[in-house]
Amino acid sequence: MATTAEAQPGRYGDKVVAVEPGGIEPVAAADKHGRPRQLFWTWSSPNLEFATIFVGVLGVSAFGLSFWQTLLAAVLGNALGALSHGILSARGPRHGVPQMVLSRLGFGYWGNLVPAALMSVTAGIGWFAVNSVSGAFALNTLTGLPVLPCLIIIVALQIGIAFFGHNLVQAYEKYIFGVLAVIFLIATVFTFAKAHPAAPGGGGGVGGFLLTTGAAFGYAAGWNPYAADYTRYLPAIARGRAVGWSAGLGLFVSCTVLMAAGAASATIGGTGAAASPTAAFTGHMPGWLSAITLLAIALGAVAANALNVYSGALAFLCLGIRLPLAWRRAIVALGFGAIGFVLAWAGLSDAGEAYENFLLVISYWISPWLAVVFADQYLRRGRAADTLLADRSRRGWAGLVSFLVGAVVSIVFFANQSLYTAPVPKAVPAIGDVTFFVGFVLAGGLYLLLGPRTRELRRRA
């Protein structure tokens, strides 16, 4: 974990237009900079985009809830995701490494390969494709250009920012925040003026409520494996509470406001067979507002995917694959962008149902991963652990077993997908989808039992 020759201390610092050197090594003190408050817009900007709005739309149109039921489910799911995000973010300044490197504490070096691989695919390819599609649709509706050229433009912007690295990503999130916040606030106010929030739901019941909660949690918690990636450059003396509150509030406020806007838009009706989901959302707006909202959706997609590609590349490097390149993180980001582009192109025709399933699947693996991370943090409290992060002898059997049991058991018995409905929701449809909750409890409880049996925690138990 020593700083590599190509990542010499002080060479990167706070430079914005410079390619971030190295990969997942600890950030040197000479390169640390910034303040905790910057995390508010770091985690607000990427959520001021259409993928967030569509979670609210799903609550009403797909899961059969009323506006108020959808809002309550979104608040609950977002609160859980934002709380865990704040806790994870607070650890970044002291350790100076990405979140998936910190994950090695509970999973060991080799056991961590599983969540790191899942993170690479989820962030660098899955989320990248989802957000690229919404950005392309928005640009298509705004300009009238064919969807494919619009997709190419969006992808090129996203990869370009992620290629340069941390400082340019942070700068983009900072300067785009004001633009996105103002436009989406106006769009939200106008949407509520046209909406019918008192309209009854479609009979979604408890099952629909839990499905919406799971989707909202999957969206918000989907950022959890990225948390320390954007706090590791903060000075080690940064107050943990300030870091956690800034990151968590940025995530919670942005997600909740836009999900509410999405739920409200679904009560308006009269959009007909819109050419795309983004056109359906802006169809009730006057021309000028529709145009700037579509522009904001495109810019918001770039804000989200700059983080997705950047963090996906970091997670990939945690797999232990050695790349003898000074710009290895940047090169991996280019590769993920290329793969994500192909997947986005292939998914242009069936965005809605694919996104619904994607949100729930994310929560299926992130919940047991979170449980292991938090349980390990509890067992390891007060104990220095930095020397363990690069220890290749740690296989992490306790963390991996707990994770796999929590994930597999919860999915096999509780998953509620269009492609697979588990025995429990099939027998009791009203239960909706509680996979994320069951997975968290199983994995966390099992690690609390198995963790103390590992070498470095045996004396502590």
Secondary structure, DSSP 8 states (H G I E B T S, - for coil): ----GGG-TTSSTT-SSS---SSSS---GGG----TTHHHHHHHGGGSSHHHHHHHHHHHHTS---HHHHHHHHHHHHHHHHHHHHHHHTTHHHH-S-HHHHTHHHHHHHHTHHHHHHHHHIIIIIIHHHHHHHHHHHHHHHH---HHHHHHHHHHHHHHHHHH-HHHHHHHHHHHHHHHHHHHHHHHHHHHHH--TTS---S-HHHHHHHHHHHHHHHHHTTGGGGGGGTTTS-TTS-HHHHHHHHHHHHHHHHHHHHHHHHHHHTT----S-SSHHHHHHTTS-HHHHHHHHHHHHHHHHHHHHHHHHHHHHHHHTTT-----TTHHHHHHHHHHHHHHHHHHHTTTSHHHHHHHHHHHHHHHHHHHHHHHHHHHHHTTT---GGGTT-TT---HHHHHHHHHHHHHHHHHH-B-SS-B-HHHHH-GGG---HHHHHHHHHHHHHHHHGGGSGGGTTT-
